[in-house]
Every structure is written in C-alpha cells, then in structure tokens.
Amino acid sequence: GTIPAELGALSSLERLELNGNQLIGTIPAELGALSLLEALDLNRNNLSGSMPSDVCNLRTTNGGLLFSLAADCISEVACSCCTACF
C-alpha cells in the first residue's frame, strides 16, 4: 500500500514508525503538518521520489523537534535532511 496523506491530520502524533511495511509510492507532503513529530522511520520500504521539503522543515522549525528521520535514501528516496539512510 501507500502512505495515506490523511496521516498528516494527526496533529498530536509524536512518532511514526512505518519501517518494513513494503510501502510503495511517494512520501506525502502532508506529513509536514505533523508539527509535534519527533521521529519518522520510513526505511525498508519501496518508496520513491524525494523527501518533501515540508517534512525536512520539521527538522528546523518549532525548535527542530524532528530529531530522527530515517528512509531508504541510499538507493530509493532522495533525502538531504535524513538523519539515517539505509
């Protein structure tokens, strides 16, 4: 399956760990609305494209709460803001 854009409406979400779920498609920019997010783990999937800038901005806005951002950025997802690439 894909990552539902509706996850971006879960305003109190602090951790989103979707690693190893065989997800496909792109990472929705709506995840950038998760202003309380501290950890986002998307590695070990089949995602493609680039990490949305709205998600990368979570690393620096609101005091940079997003301290852990992991993806398959070595071969599948272009991500200049990831803290861990697999």
MIDOSE-1310 file (N, C-alpha, C; in nm, 2 decimals, decimal comma, always signed):
residues 86
gtip	+0,08/-0,12/+0,00/+0,00/+0,00/+0,00/+0,09/+0,12/+0,00; +0,02/+0,24/+0,01/+0,09/+0,37/+0,01/+0,07/+0,43/+0,15; +0,14/+0,54/+0,17/+0,13/+0,61/+0,30/+0,01/+0,71/+0,28; -0,09/+0,70/+0,36/-0,21/+0,79/+0,34/-0,18/+0,93/+0,38
aelg	-0,21/+1,02/+0,29/-0,19/+1,16/+0,32/-0,27/+1,21/+0,45; -0,37/+1,14/+0,48/-0,45/+1,17/+0,60/-0,38/+1,16/+0,73; -0,27/+1,09/+0,73/-0,18/+1,08/+0,85/-0,14/+1,22/+0,89; -0,13/+1,31/+0,80/-0,09/+1,45/+0,82/-0,19/+1,52/+0,91
alss	-0,31/+1,47/+0,93/-0,41/+1,54/+1,01/-0,40/+1,49/+1,16; -0,31/+1,40/+1,19/-0,30/+1,35/+1,33/-0,20/+1,44/+1,41; -0,26/+1,56/+1,44/-0,18/+1,67/+1,49/-0,10/+1,64/+1,62; -0,14/+1,54/+1,70/-0,07/+1,51/+1,82/+0,03/+1,40/+1,81
lerl	+0,05/+1,35/+1,69/+0,14/+1,24/+1,66/+0,29/+1,28/+1,69; +0,36/+1,20/+1,77/+0,50/+1,23/+1,80/+0,59/+1,13/+1,74; +0,55/+1,01/+1,71/+0,64/+0,91/+1,64/+0,55/+0,84/+1,54; +0,62/+0,82/+1,42/+0,55/+0,74/+1,31/+0,66/+0,65/+1,26
elng	+0,64/+0,52/+1,29/+0,73/+0,42/+1,25/+0,67/+0,32/+1,15; +0,70/+0,34/+1,02/+0,64/+0,27/+0,92/+0,74/+0,18/+0,85; +0,85/+0,15/+0,92/+0,96/+0,07/+0,85/+0,92/-0,07/+0,83; +0,96/-0,13/+0,72/+0,94/-0,27/+0,69/+0,80/-0,31/+0,65
nqli	+0,73/-0,22/+0,59/+0,59/-0,24/+0,56/+0,56/-0,26/+0,41; +0,67/-0,27/+0,33/+0,65/-0,28/+0,18/+0,57/-0,17/+0,12; +0,58/-0,05/+0,17/+0,50/+0,06/+0,12/+0,56/+0,10/-0,01; +0,48/+0,15/-0,10/+0,52/+0,20/-0,23/+0,47/+0,34/-0,25
gtip	+0,52/+0,40/-0,36/+0,47/+0,54/-0,39/+0,57/+0,64/-0,33; +0,51/+0,76/-0,32/+0,59/+0,87/-0,27/+0,55/+0,91/-0,13; +0,63/+0,99/-0,06/+0,61/+1,03/+0,08/+0,52/+1,15/+0,07; +0,40/+1,15/+0,13/+0,31/+1,27/+0,12/+0,36/+1,39/+0,19
aelg	+0,35/+1,50/+0,12/+0,39/+1,63/+0,18/+0,31/+1,66/+0,31; +0,19/+1,61/+0,32/+0,10/+1,63/+0,43/+0,17/+1,59/+0,56; +0,26/+1,50/+0,56/+0,33/+1,46/+0,68/+0,41/+1,58/+0,74; +0,43/+1,68/+0,66/+0,50/+1,80/+0,71/+0,41/+1,88/+0,80
alsl	+0,28/+1,85/+0,81/+0,19/+1,92/+0,91/+0,20/+1,86/+1,05; +0,28/+1,76/+1,07/+0,29/+1,69/+1,20/+0,39/+1,77/+1,28; +0,35/+1,88/+1,33/+0,45/+1,98/+1,40/+0,50/+1,92/+1,53; +0,44/+1,82/+1,59/+0,49/+1,76/+1,71/+0,58/+1,64/+1,69
leal	+0,60/+1,60/+1,56/+0,67/+1,48/+1,53/+0,81/+1,48/+1,57; +0,85/+1,38/+1,64/+0,99/+1,37/+1,69/+1,07/+1,26/+1,61; +1,00/+1,16/+1,56/+1,07/+1,05/+1,49/+0,98/+1,00/+1,38; +1,04/+0,99/+1,26/+0,97/+0,94/+1,14/+1,07/+0,83/+1,08
dlnr	+1,02/+0,71/+1,08/+1,10/+0,60/+1,03/+1,03/+0,53/+0,91; +1,09/+0,55/+0,79/+1,03/+0,50/+0,66/+1,12/+0,40/+0,59; +1,22/+0,36/+0,66/+1,32/+0,27/+0,59/+1,26/+0,13/+0,57; +1,33/+0,05/+0,48/+1,29/-0,09/+0,45/+1,15/-0,09/+0,38
nnls	+1,13/+0,00/+0,29/+1,01/+0,00/+0,21/+1,05/+0,01/+0,06; +0,95/+0,04/-0,02/+0,98/+0,06/-0,16/+0,93/+0,19/-0,21; +0,96/+0,29/-0,13/+0,92/+0,43/-0,16/+1,01/+0,49/-0,27; +0,96/+0,59/-0,33/+1,03/+0,66/-0,44/+1,02/+0,81/-0,43
gsmp	+1,09/+0,88/-0,51/+1,08/+1,02/-0,52/+1,18/+1,09/-0,42; +1,14/+1,20/-0,37/+1,22/+1,28/-0,27/+1,14/+1,30/-0,14; +1,22/+1,32/-0,04/+1,16/+1,36/+0,09/+1,10/+1,50/+0,07; +0,97/+1,52/+0,10/+0,91/+1,65/+0,08/+0,97/+1,76/+0,17
sdvc	+0,99/+1,88/+0,11/+1,05/+1,98/+0,19/+0,97/+2,02/+0,31; +0,84/+2,00/+0,31/+0,76/+2,02/+0,43/+0,80/+1,93/+0,55; +0,84/+1,81/+0,51/+0,89/+1,71/+0,61/+1,03/+1,75/+0,66; +1,11/+1,79/+0,57/+1,25/+1,83/+0,60/+1,25/+1,95/+0,69
nlrt	+1,15/+2,04/+0,67/+1,14/+2,16/+0,75/+1,11/+2,13/+0,90; +1,05/+2,02/+0,93/+1,03/+1,98/+1,06/+1,16/+1,96/+1,14; +1,27/+1,94/+1,07/+1,40/+1,93/+1,14/+1,45/+2,06/+1,20; +1,39/+2,17/+1,15/+1,44/+2,31/+1,19/+1,34/+2,40/+1,25
tngg	+1,21/+2,37/+1,21/+1,10/+2,46/+1,27/+1,06/+2,41/+1,40; +0,99/+2,49/+1,48/+0,94/+2,45/+1,61/+1,05/+2,40/+1,70; +1,17/+2,46/+1,69/+1,28/+2,41/+1,77/+1,34/+2,28/+1,73; +1,31/+2,24/+1,60/+1,36/+2,12/+1,55/+1,33/+1,99/+1,62
llfs	+1,20/+1,97/+1,65/+1,15/+1,86/+1,73/+1,18/+1,73/+1,66; +1,18/+1,73/+1,52/+1,20/+1,60/+1,45/+1,35/+1,57/+1,45; +1,39/+1,49/+1,55/+1,54/+1,46/+1,57/+1,58/+1,33/+1,49; +1,48/+1,25/+1,46/+1,51/+1,12/+1,39/+1,43/+1,11/+1,26
laad	+1,49/+1,11/+1,15/+1,43/+1,09/+1,02/+1,50/+0,99/+0,94; +1,45/+0,87/+0,92/+1,51/+0,76/+0,85/+1,43/+0,72/+0,73; +1,51/+0,69/+0,62/+1,45/+0,65/+0,50/+1,55/+0,57/+0,42; +1,50/+0,51/+0,31/+1,59/+0,43/+0,22/+1,65/+0,53/+0,12
cise	+1,73/+0,62/+0,17/+1,79/+0,73/+0,09/+1,92/+0,70/+0,02; +1,97/+0,58/+0,04/+2,09/+0,54/-0,03/+2,05/+0,50/-0,17; +1,94/+0,44/-0,19/+1,90/+0,39/-0,33/+1,76/+0,43/-0,38; +1,67/+0,47/-0,29/+1,53/+0,49/-0,33/+1,48/+0,63/-0,32
vacs	+1,50/+0,69/-0,20/+1,44/+0,82/-0,17/+1,55/+0,92/-0,16; +1,54/+1,03/-0,24/+1,63/+1,14/-0,23/+1,60/+1,22/-0,10; +1,70/+1,23/-0,01/+1,67/+1,29/+0,12/+1,80/+1,36/+0,17; +1,80/+1,49/+0,16/+1,92/+1,57/+0,21/+1,91/+1,60/+0,36
ccta	+1,79/+1,57/+0,42/+1,77/+1,61/+0,56/+1,76/+1,49/+0,65; +1,77/+1,37/+0,60/+1,76/+1,25/+0,68/+1,87/+1,23/+0,78; +1,84/+1,18/+0,90/+1,94/+1,16/+1,00/+2,00/+1,02/+0,98; +1,93/+0,93/+0,91/+1,98/+0,79/+0,89/+1,93/+0,75/+0,75
cf	+2,02/+0,70/+0,67/+1,99/+0,65/+0,54/+2,03/+0,50/+0,53; +1,94/+0,42/+0,47/+1,95/+0,28/+0,46/+1,95/+0,24/+0,32
